[in-house]
Amino acid sequence: MSDRDPGVPPGATGGGPWSGGPAGPPVCPRHPEREAYVRCQRCGRPTCPECQREAPVGVQCVDCVAEARRQAPTVRTALGGTARGGRPVVTYALIAACVLAYALQLASGGVVTGLFSLATPLVATEPYRLLTSAFLHSTGSLLPFHLLLNMYVLFLTGPALEQLFGRGRFLALYLLSALGGSVAFTLVQGLLGSPGVAVGASGAVFGLFGALVVLRRRFPGGVRSIGVVLAINLALGFLIPGIAWEAHLGGLAVGAGVAAVLSRTARQPRAQLVALAAVVVALALLAAVAAAVAA
């Protein structure tokens, strides 16, 4: 009866083509043309320098390192997100998407803006504008103040929220907030009987503000001075002509609601999916109503 580790391949100690012996020197299983005299501390197979990975003790092969990562338990944050660490990939991707869209707006001479902006009379037949408009920004001034302001706020607030919620939940929060802002703008403009056109990520950004307010109440001291910043930005929407304050309020309400749901169901993935699906359905119904009113 053998006492060899069952996780070691049969040829790791002399029974495989990589083991050497009378047939020749040991070779790397992934690169049979290379001789390998260093063995993996986990499986015992020879491994060439390209396939070696430093381990706490000795060296492991790249296959064993990958297997260990797959078997490692998932570390969750307090709000149920996967604790990945590193760069906030989703935040940077959203910023890059907005910057790219702005460049296309300029390069197309306004064609992209006309096709994808939030024009309330067209929402009934082109509902995609409710979301695509959140990636466009005003090109009316020499400097992209509109784009820079929104991207600056996203850069400040996005990484912390992405770390807390996880990439998927944070993306859902952002997109649903953007959609909520567009629906609110369309509904109000339709009720007022004035066809409006809007662009910008302000609804999504205010959704992040709303999420921070919810988290501040849940974790006192975690996010400071957010109330002052939020009040100033809300006031500017009413004081400066041409700003879609409807989108600000709509995004703020949806963002706060989504964050409240995600924070209260942090350890219940199924409940979160059901709740997010309910939010999507509710916004879709409101969008339909808003489009009918605008039309």
C-alpha positions as CSV (number, residue, x, y, z in Angstrom):
1,M,0.0,0.0,0.0
2,S,1.5,3.3,-1.1
3,D,1.7,6.4,1.1
4,R,2.3,8.8,-1.7
5,D,0.2,11.9,-1.9
6,P,-2.8,11.1,-4.1
7,G,-2.6,14.6,-5.6
8,V,0.8,13.9,-7.1
9,P,0.6,12.7,-10.7
10,P,1.8,9.1,-11.3
11,G,4.8,10.2,-13.2
12,A,6.0,12.8,-10.7
13,T,8.4,10.4,-8.9
14,G,9.5,8.5,-11.9
15,G,6.6,7.1,-13.9
16,G,5.9,9.8,-16.5
17,P,7.5,11.3,-19.5
18,W,8.6,14.3,-17.5
19,S,10.4,12.3,-14.8
20,G,13.6,11.6,-16.5
21,G,15.2,8.3,-15.5
22,P,16.6,5.9,-18.2
23,A,14.7,7.8,-20.9
24,G,16.5,11.0,-20.3
25,P,16.5,14.1,-18.1
26,P,13.3,15.4,-16.5
27,V,11.3,17.8,-18.6
28,C,8.5,20.4,-17.9
29,P,5.0,19.0,-18.5
30,R,3.9,22.2,-20.1
31,H,7.1,22.5,-22.2
32,P,8.3,19.0,-23.0
33,E,11.2,20.4,-25.0
34,R,12.7,22.0,-21.9
35,E,14.8,20.2,-19.2
36,A,13.6,20.9,-15.7
37,Y,15.5,20.0,-12.5
38,V,13.3,22.0,-10.1
39,R,10.2,20.2,-8.8
40,C,6.9,21.8,-7.6
41,Q,6.6,21.6,-3.8
42,R,2.9,20.8,-4.2
43,C,2.6,18.1,-7.0
44,G,6.2,17.1,-7.4
45,R,6.4,17.5,-11.1
46,P,9.4,19.2,-12.7
47,T,8.8,22.8,-13.7
48,C,10.8,25.1,-16.0
49,P,11.7,28.7,-15.0
50,E,8.8,30.1,-17.0
51,C,6.3,27.9,-15.1
52,Q,7.7,28.4,-11.7
53,R,6.0,30.6,-9.1
54,E,7.5,31.5,-5.8
55,A,5.7,30.0,-2.8
56,P,6.1,30.5,1.0
57,V,8.3,27.4,0.9
58,G,10.1,26.6,-2.3
59,V,8.5,26.8,-5.7
60,Q,5.2,25.7,-7.1
61,C,4.2,25.2,-10.7
62,V,1.7,27.5,-12.4
63,D,-1.0,24.8,-12.5
64,C,-0.9,24.3,-8.8
65,V,-1.0,28.0,-8.1
66,A,-4.1,28.3,-10.4
67,E,-5.7,25.4,-8.6
68,A,-5.0,26.9,-5.2
69,R,-6.6,30.2,-6.3
70,R,-9.8,28.4,-7.5
71,Q,-10.1,26.5,-4.1
72,A,-9.4,29.5,-1.9
73,P,-12.5,30.8,-0.1
74,T,-14.0,34.0,-1.3
75,V,-13.5,36.9,1.0
76,R,-16.5,39.2,1.3
77,T,-16.8,42.8,2.4
78,A,-19.3,44.1,4.9
79,L,-21.8,44.7,2.1
80,G,-21.3,41.3,0.4
81,G,-18.9,42.4,-2.3
82,T,-15.9,40.3,-3.3
83,A,-12.8,41.8,-1.7
84,R,-10.6,41.9,-4.7
85,G,-8.3,44.8,-3.8
86,G,-6.2,46.4,-6.5
87,R,-7.6,49.0,-9.0
88,P,-11.3,49.9,-9.2
89,V,-11.7,48.4,-12.7
90,V,-15.4,49.3,-13.2
91,T,-14.9,52.9,-12.1
92,Y,-12.0,53.4,-14.5
93,A,-13.9,51.7,-17.3
94,L,-16.9,54.0,-16.8
95,I,-14.6,57.0,-16.9
96,A,-13.0,55.7,-20.0
97,A,-16.3,55.1,-21.7
98,C,-17.5,58.7,-21.0
99,V,-14.2,60.2,-22.3
100,L,-14.4,58.0,-25.4
101,A,-18.0,59.0,-26.0
102,Y,-17.1,62.7,-25.6
103,A,-14.3,62.3,-28.2
104,L,-16.8,60.7,-30.6
105,Q,-19.2,63.6,-30.0
106,L,-16.5,66.1,-31.0
107,A,-15.3,64.0,-34.0
108,S,-18.8,63.5,-35.4
109,G,-19.7,67.1,-35.3
110,G,-22.8,66.5,-33.1
111,V,-24.1,63.4,-35.0
112,V,-23.4,61.1,-32.0
113,T,-25.1,63.6,-29.7
114,G,-28.1,63.7,-31.8
115,L,-28.4,59.9,-32.1
116,F,-27.9,59.0,-28.4
117,S,-28.9,62.0,-26.3
118,L,-32.1,62.0,-24.1
119,A,-34.6,63.7,-26.4
120,T,-38.0,63.2,-24.7
121,P,-40.2,63.1,-27.8
122,L,-38.1,60.2,-29.1
123,V,-37.9,58.1,-26.0
124,A,-41.1,56.2,-26.9
125,T,-39.6,54.8,-30.1
126,E,-35.9,54.9,-29.0
127,P,-35.8,53.9,-25.3
128,Y,-32.1,53.2,-25.5
129,R,-31.6,56.9,-25.1
130,L,-32.5,56.7,-21.5
131,L,-29.2,55.0,-20.8
132,T,-26.9,56.1,-23.7
133,S,-27.4,59.7,-22.8
134,A,-25.7,59.1,-19.4
135,F,-22.4,58.6,-21.3
136,L,-22.6,61.8,-23.3
137,H,-21.8,65.3,-22.1
138,S,-22.2,68.9,-23.2
139,T,-19.9,70.1,-25.9
140,G,-21.1,73.7,-26.0
141,S,-18.0,75.3,-24.2
142,L,-14.4,75.4,-25.1
143,L,-13.4,73.4,-22.0
144,P,-15.3,70.2,-21.1
145,F,-16.4,71.4,-17.7
146,H,-19.5,69.2,-17.7
147,L,-17.4,66.0,-18.4
148,L,-14.6,66.9,-16.0
149,L,-16.9,67.6,-13.1
150,N,-18.9,64.4,-13.4
151,M,-15.7,62.3,-13.9
152,Y,-14.0,64.0,-11.0
153,V,-16.9,63.0,-8.7
154,L,-17.0,59.5,-10.1
155,F,-13.3,59.2,-9.5
156,L,-13.7,60.3,-5.9
157,T,-16.7,58.2,-4.9
158,G,-16.5,55.2,-7.3
159,P,-13.5,53.3,-5.9
160,A,-14.8,53.1,-2.3
161,L,-18.3,52.0,-3.4
162,E,-16.9,49.5,-5.9
163,Q,-14.8,48.0,-3.1
164,L,-17.8,47.8,-0.7
165,F,-20.4,46.5,-3.1
166,G,-18.2,44.5,-5.5
167,R,-17.8,45.1,-9.2
168,G,-21.2,43.7,-10.4
169,R,-23.3,45.4,-7.7
170,F,-21.5,48.7,-8.2
171,L,-22.1,48.6,-11.9
172,A,-25.8,47.8,-11.3
173,L,-26.0,50.7,-8.8
174,Y,-24.4,53.1,-11.4
175,L,-26.5,52.1,-14.4
176,L,-29.8,52.0,-12.5
177,S,-29.1,55.4,-11.0
178,A,-28.4,56.7,-14.6
179,L,-31.6,55.1,-15.8
180,G,-33.6,56.6,-12.8
181,G,-32.3,60.1,-13.6
182,S,-33.3,59.8,-17.3
183,V,-36.8,58.5,-16.4
184,A,-37.3,61.3,-13.9
185,F,-36.2,63.9,-16.5
186,T,-38.5,62.4,-19.2
187,L,-41.5,62.2,-16.9
188,V,-41.2,65.8,-15.6
189,Q,-40.6,67.3,-19.0
190,G,-43.6,65.3,-20.4
191,L,-45.8,66.6,-17.6
192,L,-44.7,70.1,-18.2
193,G,-45.4,69.7,-21.9
194,S,-41.9,71.0,-22.9
195,P,-39.8,68.7,-25.0
196,G,-36.4,68.6,-23.5
197,V,-32.9,67.3,-24.5
198,A,-30.4,66.2,-21.9
199,V,-27.0,64.5,-21.7
200,G,-24.6,63.7,-18.9
201,A,-23.7,61.3,-16.1
202,S,-25.2,63.5,-13.4
203,G,-28.0,61.1,-12.7
204,A,-25.6,58.3,-12.1
205,V,-23.3,60.5,-10.1
206,F,-26.1,61.6,-7.8
207,G,-27.0,57.9,-7.4
208,L,-23.6,57.4,-6.0
209,F,-24.2,60.4,-3.7
210,G,-27.4,58.7,-2.6
211,A,-25.6,55.5,-1.9
212,L,-23.0,57.3,0.2
213,V,-25.8,58.9,2.3
214,V,-27.2,55.5,3.0
215,L,-23.8,54.1,4.0
216,R,-23.2,57.1,6.2
217,R,-26.3,56.3,8.2
218,R,-25.5,52.7,8.3
219,F,-21.8,53.2,9.2
220,P,-21.5,56.5,11.1
221,G,-18.3,58.3,10.4
222,G,-17.5,56.2,7.3
223,V,-18.3,59.0,4.8
224,R,-17.8,62.5,6.1
225,S,-19.1,65.8,4.8
226,I,-21.2,64.1,2.1
227,G,-24.3,66.0,3.2
228,V,-22.6,69.4,2.5
229,V,-21.3,68.3,-0.9
230,L,-24.7,66.9,-1.9
231,A,-26.6,70.0,-0.8
232,I,-24.3,72.3,-2.8
233,N,-24.7,70.2,-5.9
234,L,-28.5,70.0,-5.6
235,A,-28.7,73.8,-5.1
236,L,-26.6,74.4,-8.2
237,G,-29.1,72.3,-10.2
238,F,-31.8,74.8,-9.3
239,L,-29.8,78.0,-9.5
240,I,-27.9,77.6,-12.7
241,P,-30.1,77.5,-15.9
242,G,-29.8,74.5,-18.2
243,I,-29.0,71.9,-15.6
244,A,-31.3,68.9,-15.5
245,W,-32.3,68.9,-11.8
246,E,-34.9,66.3,-12.5
247,A,-32.1,63.8,-13.4
248,H,-30.3,64.7,-10.2
249,L,-33.3,64.0,-8.0
250,G,-34.2,60.8,-9.9
251,G,-30.7,59.4,-9.8
252,L,-30.4,60.4,-6.1
253,A,-33.6,58.5,-5.2
254,V,-32.8,55.4,-7.2
255,G,-29.2,55.3,-5.9
256,A,-30.2,55.6,-2.3
257,G,-32.9,52.9,-2.8
258,V,-30.6,50.4,-4.5
259,A,-27.9,51.0,-1.9
260,A,-30.4,50.4,0.9
261,V,-31.5,47.1,-0.6
262,L,-27.9,45.9,-1.2
263,S,-26.8,46.9,2.3
264,R,-29.7,45.2,4.0
265,T,-29.3,42.0,2.0
266,A,-25.6,41.8,2.0
267,R,-25.4,38.1,2.8
268,Q,-28.4,37.1,0.7
269,P,-27.4,36.9,-3.0
270,R,-30.8,35.6,-4.1
271,A,-32.7,38.3,-2.3
272,Q,-30.4,40.9,-4.0
273,L,-31.1,39.5,-7.4
274,V,-34.9,39.6,-6.8
275,A,-34.7,43.1,-5.4
276,L,-32.6,44.4,-8.3
277,A,-34.9,42.7,-10.8
278,A,-37.8,44.5,-9.1
279,V,-36.0,47.8,-9.4
280,V,-35.4,47.2,-13.1
281,V,-39.1,46.3,-13.7
282,A,-40.3,49.4,-11.8
283,L,-38.0,51.7,-13.8
284,A,-39.1,50.0,-17.0
285,L,-42.7,50.7,-16.2
286,L,-41.9,54.3,-15.2
287,A,-40.0,54.7,-18.4
288,A,-43.0,53.5,-20.4
289,V,-45.2,55.9,-18.6
290,A,-42.7,58.8,-19.0
291,A,-42.4,58.0,-22.7
292,A,-46.2,58.0,-23.2
293,V,-46.5,61.3,-21.4
294,A,-43.6,62.9,-23.3
295,A,-45.1,61.7,-26.6
